[in-house]
Amino acid sequence: MKALWMKVSVLGLLVLVLLCLLIVKLVVSNKEDWVVIEEKYFPEGVGEGSVGINSGEKLDMNKSDSSCAMKFDNGHTYKVNCDEYLDFTVGEEVKIVILKKNTVKLRRK
């Protein structure tokens, strides 16, 4: 009889842990909202700042590996890999997956 109570209590504890993990997963996934690309910036020339395709606005980003950037509808502008995100278009809905040192990795819908 004691072994049965022990099994039931371990099973109950595992179910409780599973429910907590599911709640945490739902809360974290809701914080990652989809954003829309408002502007794409590409380098104007070697060693020069980036220029917006649609607006012509000059963007003064700090010197780094990537000179391409994207502006999103949440008000943030992040650096991106020029080759990897060349085919993303203005107005496209994307999700920011990884954000490291003001450089992002994006995911399409």
Steps between C-alpha positions, in 0.01 A plus 500: 500500500791734578648436154170597335492837681861559403421434132191722511691786662787475245247492216322804644828687531592421139159619376546823697844556345356435153222755555752760622719445193200536266397828667853637471516397132171677423605820677838510323353434154246782545778752568659426161271705278507513127636824353474658155804621308459873439834581335811323373841667512792408274851649482534787258869438438808352661549644849189718478177484698190308401218657300131405509358357179162675511569809709860579405565562870865461602562272795814544707567156650809421704784336307448124498493197274155574363412831335146396408208571732122478521254726676193334651156626598586466870733799458829307513769488233730196503800390297451194278713276281482656152517173305262300719212753507533650153170349379293628796269782383372817663156432647574133567404360840790330680589378847825599671645167614844589635634839604875524569701822514234696306510236221192286440397174342152503347235241425228526240138425569 
